[in-house]
Amino acid sequence: MTNTETKTGLQHWSLLHDSTEKLDDAFFKNLPKAEIANIVMFIGDRIGMWNGFTHMKDRYAKRKKPLPQAINACLLSEAFGFGALKMADMSDLELNQLRSTREDFIRIDTLCAANDIVSNYIHLLPIFKQWNLMDEKVLADADGQKFMTTDSTIQSRYSRKYLGKGRGISLYTLIANYVAVNAKNIGLNEYEGHSLYDMIYNNKTDIDIHMVTGDNHSLNKLNFVALDSIDVDYVPSIKNVREAADNLYAAQPLDYDTSVIKPKGVINVERIRSQRRGVMRVLLSLIMQENTQSNIIRKLNSHSRYARLKAALFEYNTIFKSIHVLNLIDDMQLRKAIRTARNRTEAYHQLQNNIRKTYKGVFQGKKIVENRISAHAARLVANCIIAYNSMILNSVHEKMLANGASQKAIDEFIRVSPIAWTHMLFTGRYSFKKSNGKIDVEAMAQILEKHVKQLFWRDSQSDLNISEDSKEAQLLLEL
């Protein structure tokens, strides 16, 4: 933080930011093009993703296990948003087979189970820990993305700001180290911050989230307290930190008035202690999942008899928010980590938008559950793409460690995002019977490894100003 004095004698402070050089985004452009159907088939066979798709009937079913080719076709048809009828015209599978597979195996529970399998596989890769932004802690981010709907459902709402004259829904997604661990469809009239606790608490993957951030839409007067009850640090990205610093509260009155940052008031500790029993009941209700966060906030705001309890919760929440604003001012590393987590979410939104926009991208479900199935299918396809790229990056990373690459080269390589789709084909005629799921990951890793050697050799040569026939040059070429 820098402190300057204006012409009128007032003190003016501003935050410093750590700037990083722009990373070369051409890592995956040199790889051979791969069809999306073949990638999903490869990931499904490699990690056992098909085991997550169980039959709707636990007894008296002729086919207990699904046909992977049919599941693959149904996933892509739901993710792209054009249904089984058009997929039958664009592929080598029959309509009756796709319809029966869609009815028996494709539902929200199976899609979430398959997403958890893919997420757990990425979590087991050694490179996953290298993507942590705060030492050994996983920093997640939650944000919503707006999409249009063709039919009017209870959840569809109009929004001139995002959709013009059309109606649509918001896909609220929780991203942890590039992986979409959880998602939820909400209406455009629903506040994103009221679903943040439920998104983290209902995370069924093996990825333990220690910290979570979000934009201004994730802020409310209860999230700091609610997330602290499950040992998750809430570190939202505040747009105007200087304005937030004017609303700080101290634990006790200060006997001096010369600091640049001054508290607006003092925390009313007695107000919190008087409602200790009510606060504990609210937190236990959240932890035991007897009620959702949105319902609790709705009840607190709709009944006057909860006025004291609501005031105590808001006062308790003010303590955490004041501490967080001070940490943002003091810790540049925290601000950088939050900005990086937010950028990862924006990259995922671009990937999800590209999947949906492959064929118009409008949700065509006539019911809420149909739109939810389509959204989770798109999340599964996105996670398969991220898993495929992560597998290649992990192979290159292990080779760099085995060959004794410099720490500077490894740190630069870790910045490469697995959210990339320039080397993938989404459109065309789908041949699921020919998609055997056989992809040579080692060959892909060798191509990427050559690009890494050339890139870091060029950077190192410009930094060190060494000749190509020197010993240092040979060591850099060998990584």
N, C-alpha and C positions, 0 to 999 in steps of 0.2 A: 504494500500500500504506500502510495506517495501522498505527501501533504504539502500543499502550496497555499499561499496567501493571495487573495484577490486584491484589486485596487481599493476596494472599500474597507479592507482590513479583516474581512471574514476568511476563515480557514476553509479550504476546499481540498477534499481528498478523493483519490481515485485508485482503482485496483490495477495491479500489474498482471499480465498474462504471459505465460510461457509459450512462445511461438515455436512450431516445429515445421521442418521443411516438408513440402508436398511429396508424397510417396508416388513412385511410378506405378500406375494402375494397369500396366500391360503384362502382368505376370501370366494371366490365363489366356491371353489372346493368341499365344503361339501353340496352344494345345489343339489337337484335332477335334473337330466338331463331333459331338455325341448327342444322340436323340434322347429326349427327356424320358420316353418310355423305357429305353434301355438303361438309363441311369436309375430310375425307380426300381426296375427289376433287379439290377445289380445290388443296390442297397438292401432291398427286401430279402434276397437270397443270402447276402453276406452276413446280416445281423439277425436274421430270423424275424423280420417284421411281420410276416404273414401269420405268425402265431397269435398276434393280437386280434385278428379277425375271427371271431367265433360265431357260430350259427345262432340265430335268434331263438331257436328251440333247443333246449338241452336234451330232449329225448325225441324219438320217432322221426329223426331227420335222416334222409337218404344220404346227404353229403355233409359230413361233419367238418371237413377241412375244405377251404375254398380253393379254387383254381387260381394260381397267382396271376396268370395272364388276364383273367376276367376281373380280378380285383384291381389290377393295374389300370385296365381300361376304365373301370368305374371311378377310380380315384381321379384320373385325368379329366374325365367328363364332368365330374362334380367341381374339381378345382378350376377348370376353364369356364364352367357355368353354362354348358350347352346341352347337358343331359345325355341319356343313353341312346335315344333315337338318332341323334346326329352322329354320335360316336360309332354306331353300327354302320352308318353310311361312309364314315371316314376311316374305318379299320377293317380288319379281316375276321372280326368276330360277329356272331349272329346276335340279333336283337333280343331273342328269347333268353339267351345265355346271360346277356348283360342285365336284363330286367330281373331275372331270378337271383343273380348274385347281388344286385343292388338291394333287393328286398330282404335277403337273408343275412347278409354280412355287413353292409354299409350302414352304420348308425353312429350316433355321437359317442357311445361308449367304446366301440371298437376303434374309431378314429383317434380318440384320445389315448387309448392303450397303445396304438401303433406309434403315435407321436412320442409317447414316453419311452418306447423302445429305442427309437432313433436318437432322442435326446440323451438317454443313458449311454448309448454307444459313443456319441461325441464326447460326453463327459469322461469316459474312460481313456480317451486318447491323451498321451502325454502333453501334447501341445495345448490342450484345453487350459491347464494351469498357467501356461505362459501368457494367456490372454487376460489374466486377472489384472485389474487396474489399481487395486489397493492391496498390495502385498499378497497375503494369503486369503483375502476376502473377495467374494464374488459380488460385484456391483451390477445390479439389474436395472432395467429401465422399463417403464410402462407408458404406452401412448396409444392413442386411437387413430384409425384411418377411416375416412368416410367413403362409402360406395353407394351407388344408386340402386334402387329396386324397381322392378317393373310392376309388381302387384302391391296393393295396399294391405299391410298387416298391422297388428296392434303395435309392433315395434317400429314400423316405418314412420318417419316424420319428415316434414318439409324444412329445408334450411337454405335460405337465399344466399347466405355467406359461403357455404361449401358446395352446394349442388344447384344453385340457381333456382329454377322453377320446378326441379324434380324433387322426389322424395327418396330417402335412403336410410341406411343404418351405419353404425360405427363399429369397426372391428378393433376391440381393445385388446392389445397383445402385450405380454410380459416377455422381454428379451433379456437373457443372461448369457454374456460372452458369445454373442451372435446367435444363440439358440432360442427359438420361440418355445418356451417351456409351458406356457398357458395362454389361453385366449378366451374371449367372451364377446358375444354380440350384444350391444346396447343400443338404445334408441338415441337419436340426435338430441332429444330433450333431456336425457339422463346425464348427470354430472359424472365425469370419469373418476374423480377423486373418491366418490362414494363406493367404488368397486375395487379400489386398490388393495385393501386388506384381504378381501375374499380371493383375489387373484393370487396373492402370495401364499395364503394359507392353504388353498386348494391345489397347490403345486405338488403333483404326484411323482415327479422325477427325482432322481438321486442328486440333482444339483441343489445344494444348500445355498440359499440366498441370504447373505449377511447384510447387504445394504441395497437400498432401492432409491432411485431418483425418478424424476418426472418433470413435466413442464408446469406452468401455472395452473393448468386444469386439474392437476393432481393434488393441489393444495386445498385443504379445508381445516377446520378448527378442531379436528379429532384424530387425524392420521398419525401425528407424532406419538400420541398416547397409545393408540391402538396397535401400531407396529412395534412400539417398545415392549408391549406385553408379550410378544413372541420373539424377542431378542433380534429384531431387524431394525437397523438404523435407517431412518428416513432422511435422505439428503436431497431435497428437491432443488431443481435449477431455478433460482429466483432471477427474474428478468432484470429488475432494478434493485441492486443490492443497496445502493445509497438510500433509496426510499425506504427499504425494509429496515435499514439501520436507524431510521428515525422512530421506529415503533418497538424498540428494545425495552425490556423490563428487567430491573435488577432484583436480586433477592433481598436486599436491604438498602435503606437510603444512603446515598453517598455524601460525604462531608466535604467534597471539593467540586468545583465547577469549571475546571480548566481543560478537560479532555476534549479531543476532537469529536469522539462518539459519546453521546450522552443518552442515558436511559430516559424513556418517556414517563415511566412510573415504577412502582414497586409491586411485586407479586403479593397478592392477598393470600397468605399461607393458611389463615384460619378458614377461609372459604373452602379450600380444598380439604382440610382436615374435617370440617363439619359434615362433608358429604363422602367421607371415606368408604362407608358401607355401600352407598349407591355406585360409586366409581368401581369398586371391586365387583359388584354384580354385573355391570355393563361389560367389563373386561372378561369376566368368566363366561358370560353369555356368548361373547365373540369366540373365545378359545374353544369352548365346548360345542360351537356351531349350533347353538339353540336358536340363533337369529343371525341374520346377515347385517353387514355394516350399513347398507342403505336403509334397511328397515329400522334400525336403531336410530339413525339420524332423523328419519322421518317422524318417529315417535317423539324424539326429544324436541323437535321443532313444532309439533302439532298440539301438544298438551301443555297447558300452563302449570300443571302440578309438577312438571319436571324442570321448572325454571331454575331452581337452585342447583340441581344436579348438572344441568347443562352449563351453568355459569362456572361450576367447579371444574368440569371437564375442560372447558375452554381456557380457564386460568392455568390448569395443569399443562395443557398443550402449549401455552405461551412460554413456559420455561424451556421446553425443548426447542421451540422455534428460535428463541433468542440465542440459545447456545449454537444452533446451526448457523445463524447469520454471522455470529462472531467467528465461527470456524471458517466460513467462506471468505471472510475478510483476511484472516490470518494465514490460511493454508492454500498456497497456490497449487500444490499437488492435488488437493481435493477438487478445486475448480477445474483443473485439467482432466481429471478422471470423469467428472460429471459430464463435461463437454464431449469426451470421447464416447461415453456410454450413450449419450443422446445421438451422436452421429451414427453409431451402430444401428440404432433403432430406425433412423431415417434411411439407412441403406437397406434394411430389411423391408421397410415400406415400399421402396422402389422395386425390390424383387417381388413382393406380394402383388404390387400393382401390375407388374409385367406379366405375372401369371394370370391375373384376372382379365387384363386387357388383351390377352392373346386372341380371344373371341368376344369382343364387346366389353366384357367385364361387369355386366349388370346382373345383380342377383335376381333370379327369376322365380324364387320360391313363393308359393301361395300361402305357406304357413311359416311360422317362426322357426320350427324345427328343421324345415328344408333349407332355410338360409344358414342355420347353424351347421348343418352337415356340410354344406358347400364351403363354408368358411374354414372348418377344421380340415377338410380335404386340401384346400389351398395351403394351409399351414403345414400339412404333412408333406406335400410336394416341395415346399420351400425348405423344410428341414432335411429332406432327402438330398436336395442340391447342396445345402450347407455341409451335410455329412460327406458327400462325395468330394467336395473341395477340401474339407478338413482332412480327409484320408490322404489326399495327395500332399497337402502341406505338411502333415505329420511325418510322412515318409522322407521328404526333403529335409525337414528339421532334424530327424534322427541321423541322417547322413552327415549333416553339417556338424553335429556334435561328435560323431564318430571320427570325422576327419580333422577334428581340432580347429574348427573355424573360430575366428576372433569373436569376442563378445559384442563388438560393435556391429559385425555382420549379422549375428544372431538377433540382436535387438532390432535391427532394421527389418529382418525377415519376419519377425513376429508381428510386425505392423501390417503385414499383408492380410487383407480381409478374405475370409472364405465365402462371403456373400458376393458371388460373381456368376454371371450367366452368359458372357460373351462367347463362350466355347460350347454352347448348348443350342439345340434346335427344338423349338416348341411347336412349330406348325408343320403341315404336310399330311401325308397319309400314314396312319399308324399301323405297323405290322407287328402285332403283339406275339403272334406265333413264332416270328423270326427273332424276336427280342429275347435272346437266351440269357441276358444279364451277364455276359462275359466281357469285362473291360480290363485291360492290362494297366493296372494302377502304377506298376513299376516303370513302364514305358512313359506314362504321363509324368511321373516324378523325375525321370531322367531329362525330359525336355525342359521341365521347369528348373531343374538344377543347373542346366547349361545357361539358362537366362539369368539365374541368380549369380553365377560365376562372372558372367560378362558385366552385369550391372555393378557388382561390388568391386570388380577389378577396375572398371572405369572410374568409379567414385574414389577408390583408394589411390589410383594413379594421379588423379587431379589433386587429392589432398596431400599426398606424400611427395609428388613430383619425382618419381623414380622411373628408371628405365625398364624395359620389358625383359632384358637379359640379366637383371640383377637377381640376387637370392631372395630379396623381399618380394619381387614380382612373382617368382615361382611359388613361394609360399601362399600368396594371395590366390593364384590360379588354382592351387590344390585345395583351397579353403581348409 
